[in-house]
Amino acid sequence: MARRIGWEEARNILRRVREEQARDGQTVVRVWEEVLMKNRNKLGDELWVVYEQVCIAALDCQRFDLVDACISVLKDNFPKSIRVDRLRGMLYEAQGRFNIAEEVYKSIIDRDETNMFAKKRQVSVLKAQNKIPEAIDKLNSYLREFMTDFEAWTELCDLYLSQQDYQKAAFCIEELIMSNPHNHLYHQKYAEICYTQGNFEQARSYFAQALKLNPNNICRSSSCSLASTSKSKEKQANVKYAAWAAQQLKEKYVTVQSEEATKQTKILETIDRLLESTTEKASN
């Protein structure tokens, strides 16, 4: 590592990574191998949580030797643990041994029919093999059991988008908006889907709502393009929104970027040209 750290600091680093639910595999593996592993027994009962954490970090780093070592220790101490079997399934996935991984997840579900993680890993196995229609069917089946899993609805939306099934993708985001109406990212994504479908008026409405919920949302730039694509009766209203969006973008760049950097990127000139072009098209 760049500097030597003590045992206590190393333990606190791993604790902080767990608490923040961060994915920093390289740091976790380095801290484990260079500091904690030699005196791992000092961790007490926390040792098993750390082994699991290091195992997942090693998977992210493709350190299968370390993954094997962690699973072996955990299996010896918890021979009937579903969580250990889950790690084993993830190892098979990382190695591209999808049939074996599927068997592991199926065995977990046979023992625990409500195991959400194993069912979601089955979707991941199908995605990794580019079996998107099968993954969609599996995820729909999962959501019939766990309808409040926001992450699963988002994943299903992305799968539908990959298949250009915009109507069903929009339905997924509608479910998310109903569950969490104050999440500006859901409104932005719904607006983008509407825009792709050619429903520009509704897209503008949801872009506006996303901006209302989070004024710093960069989706304001999307509003500028709506003025030149909507029907003629909407052009004047769109020009007004485009002018407002352009002004907000200019203020944002002036605030977060130095004057010299702004001149070099010529971003303000680009925004002005875009607005002029939009105004001209609206007047035609």
Phi and psi in degrees as a GROMACS rama.xvg file:
@    title "Ramachandran Plot"
@    xaxis  label "Phi"
@    yaxis  label "Psi"
@TYPE xy
-62.1721  -33.647  ALA-2
-143.39  156.949  ARG-3
-78.1773  135.602  ARG-4
-121.786  154.593  ILE-5
-83.5114  172.168  GLY-6
-63.4527  -44.0227  TRP-7
-62.6394  -43.2603  GLU-8
-64.1726  -39.3716  GLU-9
-62.2204  -44.3162  ALA-10
-61.9226  -40.3858  ARG-11
-67.3494  -32.5027  ASN-12
-62.0755  -46.4917  ILE-13
-66.9561  -36.4687  LEU-14
-62.88  -43.0666  ARG-15
-64.8795  -39.9526  ARG-16
-61.0077  -41.0532  VAL-17
-67.0634  -44.6945  ARG-18
-63.5808  -37.7433  GLU-19
-86.7152  -3.33649  GLU-20
52.221  41.241  GLN-21
-84.3858  155.347  ALA-22
-111.352  90.1353  ARG-23
-128.173  69.3134  ASP-24
-59.1596  -42.0638  GLY-25
-63.6614  -41.6755  GLN-26
-64.951  -45.1822  THR-27
-60.4963  -45.131  VAL-28
-65.0632  -42.5511  VAL-29
-63.8889  -46.3242  ARG-30
-61.4824  -40.4895  VAL-31
-64.8801  -51.346  TRP-32
-72.819  -34.2729  GLU-33
-91.3208  -20.0829  GLU-34
-129.082  -58.8035  VAL-35
-77.9054  -33.1562  LEU-36
-59.7045  -38.0772  MET-37
-65.9239  -32.1952  LYS-38
-122.641  43.1616  ASN-39
-65.392  -26.625  ARG-40
-66.5846  -19.5092  ASN-41
-67.8059  -15.171  LYS-42
-73.535  -17.0145  LEU-43
64.578  -137.088  GLY-44
-68.0801  -18.8264  ASP-45
-68.4458  -16.1114  GLU-46
-55.2097  -41.3539  LEU-47
-70.6412  -35.6342  TRP-48
-65.5029  -39.8827  VAL-49
-66.7398  -41.1699  VAL-50
-56.9858  -43.5685  TYR-51
-64.7555  -42.2321  GLU-52
-62.3223  -45.0939  GLN-53
-65.5699  -36.7259  VAL-54
-61.0414  -46.3855  CYS-55
-67.6078  -39.0767  ILE-56
-63.7256  -39.7447  ALA-57
-65.6481  -33.9808  ALA-58
-62.5873  -43.1278  LEU-59
-62.0637  -30.926  ASP-60
-94.7357  4.25027  CYS-61
59.4672  32.842  GLN-62
-94.9824  75.1708  ARG-63
-66.7532  -26.511  PHE-64
-63.314  -42.9619  ASP-65
-70.9884  -36.5864  LEU-66
-60.1282  -47.3562  VAL-67
-58.0696  -42.807  ASP-68
-63.9973  -43.5451  ALA-69
-65.5336  -45.3287  CYS-70
-64.0631  -38.2338  ILE-71
-61.4273  -44.9559  SER-72
-65.7372  -44.8221  VAL-73
-64.9048  -38.9816  LEU-74
-66.6081  -37.1369  LYS-75
-64.0749  -35.6948  ASP-76
-92.1007  -23.7858  ASN-77
-135.439  70.9383  PHE-78
-63.3291  -23.671  PRO-79
-108.77  14.3645  LYS-80
-74.8501  127.404  SER-81
-67.9006  -34.846  ILE-82
-63.8816  -36.3199  ARG-83
-69.2838  -41.0672  VAL-84
-62.4934  -36.0088  ASP-85
-60.9281  -42.0709  ARG-86
-63.5593  -38.1149  LEU-87
-64.2105  -41.5233  ARG-88
-61.7136  -40.0391  GLY-89
-65.4629  -34.8727  MET-90
-63.3552  -45.7739  LEU-91
-61.4325  -38.1497  TYR-92
-60.2586  -48.9197  GLU-93
-61.4082  -30.1487  ALA-94
-86.1493  -2.34545  GLN-95
79.0244  15.7446  GLY-96
-95.7303  70.9958  ARG-97
-69.5242  -35.2485  PHE-98
-64.1576  -41.192  ASN-99
-68.6779  -40.1044  ILE-100
-59.851  -43.8367  ALA-101
-60.9384  -39.1594  GLU-102
-64.1829  -39.8698  GLU-103
-63.141  -46.5949  VAL-104
-66.5314  -36.7428  TYR-105
-64.2624  -39.5683  LYS-106
-66.0359  -34.5841  SER-107
-65.3677  -44.8452  ILE-108
-66.6302  -32.9485  ILE-109
-62.7142  -33.5513  ASP-110
-85.1638  -28.9496  ARG-111
-143.704  96.5629  ASP-112
-65.9113  -17.1518  GLU-113
-100.531  12.6434  THR-114
-72.9537  101.409  ASN-115
-63.9624  -41.3421  MET-116
-62.6414  -46.5044  PHE-117
-62.0377  -38.2295  ALA-118
-68.0867  -36.9058  LYS-119
-71.9215  -32.065  LYS-120
-66.7846  -31.1874  ARG-121
-62.1267  -37.3468  GLN-122
-64.1672  -42.1972  VAL-123
-62.2146  -38.5163  SER-124
-61.433  -43.0334  VAL-125
-67.1859  -40.8268  LEU-126
-62.7767  -42.0739  LYS-127
-61.8747  -26.1339  ALA-128
-95.1236  8.67353  GLN-129
60.2174  31.2333  ASN-130
-95.7197  69.5461  LYS-131
-66.142  -46.3388  ILE-132
-57.7992  -41.0116  PRO-133
-66.5752  -37.613  GLU-134
-64.629  -38.9973  ALA-135
-63.5333  -44.3806  ILE-136
-62.2534  -42.6761  ASP-137
-65.3535  -41.0854  LYS-138
-70.5565  -36.2834  LEU-139
-61.9754  -41.2878  ASN-140
-62.7177  -41.0347  SER-141
-62.3955  -43.2518  TYR-142
-71.0495  -20.2869  LEU-143
-67.5222  -24.2421  ARG-144
-93.5827  -37.0099  GLU-145
-125.317  74.5393  PHE-146
-71.58  -16.5036  MET-147
-98.0381  13.1223  THR-148
-82.9024  96.3921  ASP-149
-62.2119  -39.2387  PHE-150
-60.8457  -38.9976  GLU-151
-68.3095  -38.6045  ALA-152
-63.7125  -40.2298  TRP-153
-64.2698  -42.3702  THR-154
-62.8734  -42.5631  GLU-155
-63.8486  -39.7571  LEU-156
-58.1495  -47.0391  CYS-157
-63.6949  -36.5826  ASP-158
-65.2342  -42.8461  LEU-159
-63.8134  -39.7302  TYR-160
-62.4895  -37.7955  LEU-161
-63.942  -23.2853  SER-162
-99.9019  6.82393  GLN-163
59.206  30.9207  GLN-164
-97.2994  79.3711  ASP-165
-70.1055  -31.2172  TYR-166
-64.1579  -45.2055  GLN-167
-73.0421  -32.5664  LYS-168
-62.852  -41.5016  ALA-169
-62.8811  -38.8167  ALA-170
-60.3185  -40.8667  PHE-171
-61.1569  -44.0804  CYS-172
-69.0859  -33.9116  ILE-173
-60.0031  -40.4145  GLU-174
-61.8739  -40.6135  GLU-175
-68.4147  -40.13  LEU-176
-64.9634  -39.4332  ILE-177
-64.5905  -35.0854  MET-178
-78.5299  -33.5713  SER-179
-142.25  78.1979  ASN-180
-69.103  -9.49798  PRO-181
-99.5774  6.28222  HIS-182
-87.609  109.634  ASN-183
-66.4207  -26.9564  HIS-184
-67.3365  -33.7121  LEU-185
-65.2682  -42.7886  TYR-186
-65.0018  -39.4579  HIS-187
-64.9177  -43.8263  GLN-188
-65.88  -39.8447  LYS-189
-62.5329  -40.5684  TYR-190
-61.7652  -40.8542  ALA-191
-65.2489  -37.0996  GLU-192
-67.214  -43.5881  ILE-193
-60.0157  -41.914  CYS-194
-60.3454  -43.9435  TYR-195
-62.9817  -34.9337  THR-196
-77.0414  -9.58635  GLN-197
90.7606  7.91267  GLY-198
-91.4481  76.5287  ASN-199
-70.6426  -35.3682  PHE-200
-64.2505  -44.194  GLU-201
-69.2166  -36.1311  GLN-202
-60.1977  -44.9701  ALA-203
-60.4966  -40.5716  ARG-204
-61.6721  -43.408  SER-205
-78.4791  -30.338  TYR-206
-61.183  -42.3924  PHE-207
-62.6323  -40.0375  ALA-208
-67.0193  -38.3146  GLN-209
-61.371  -40.2397  ALA-210
-68.5548  -35.894  LEU-211
-64.0649  -39.534  LYS-212
-74.6099  -32.0703  LEU-213
-145.087  95.2496  ASN-214
-59.9799  -19.1264  PRO-215
-87.4389  1.44827  ASN-216
-65.6257  127.413  ASN-217
-69.1342  -8.73322  ILE-218
-63.7587  -9.17456  CYS-219
-58.0293  -27.9282  ARG-220
-65.2885  -28.8739  SER-221
-67.3842  -28.6816  SER-222
-62.8628  -31.0151  SER-223
-61.2709  -38.8133  CYS-224
-74.2376  -15.3654  SER-225
-71.0089  -26.1036  LEU-226
-64.624  -31.1928  ALA-227
-93.5107  -0.0170762  SER-228
-117.447  -17.0937  THR-229
-78.2223  170.757  SER-230
-65.2527  158.518  LYS-231
-57.6284  -37.8055  SER-232
-67.0838  -17.2017  LYS-233
-97.8936  -5.76288  GLU-234
-61.8214  -42.613  LYS-235
-63.4029  -42.9721  GLN-236
-63.961  -38.912  ALA-237
-67.9404  -35.5748  ASN-238
-60.9739  -41.2757  VAL-239
-60.7562  -45.6829  LYS-240
-66.8332  -38.3248  TYR-241
-64.6149  -40.7699  ALA-242
-62.7568  -42.6484  ALA-243
-63.7346  -43.5414  TRP-244
-63.4979  -42.4726  ALA-245
-62.1825  -41.4136  ALA-246
-63.9593  -40.5355  GLN-247
-64.3623  -39.7888  GLN-248
-63.9083  -43.7708  LEU-249
-61.0974  -43.9004  LYS-250
-63.3432  -37.4332  GLU-251
-64.4721  -46.1131  LYS-252
-65.8277  -39.5389  TYR-253
-63.5709  -34.717  VAL-254
-74.4335  -45.629  THR-255
-96.3771  -11.927  VAL-256
-120.437  143.058  GLN-257
-66.2478  158.685  SER-258
-61.1509  -39.3321  GLU-259
-64.989  -44.105  GLU-260
-64.5897  -37.202  ALA-261
-64.501  -39.586  THR-262
-66.3745  -41.0534  LYS-263
-65.3823  -41.1197  GLN-264
-78.8594  -17.7746  THR-265
56.5333  29.7171  LYS-266
-66.428  -37.0179  ILE-267
-67.2462  -37.621  LEU-268
-64.0887  -38.8513  GLU-269
-64.4027  -42.8842  THR-270
-63.507  -41.6313  ILE-271
-63.7679  -41.2066  ASP-272
-65.5243  -40.3466  ARG-273
-61.2243  -43.646  LEU-274
-66.0594  -40.5283  LEU-275
-62.2199  -42.5449  GLU-276
-63.6992  -41.5326  SER-277
-63.8673  -41.6582  THR-278
-65.8259  -41.0008  THR-279
-63.7603  -44.0451  GLU-280
-64.8676  -36.3509  LYS-281
-68.8526  -29.6402  ALA-282
-81.9075  -14.5454  SER-283
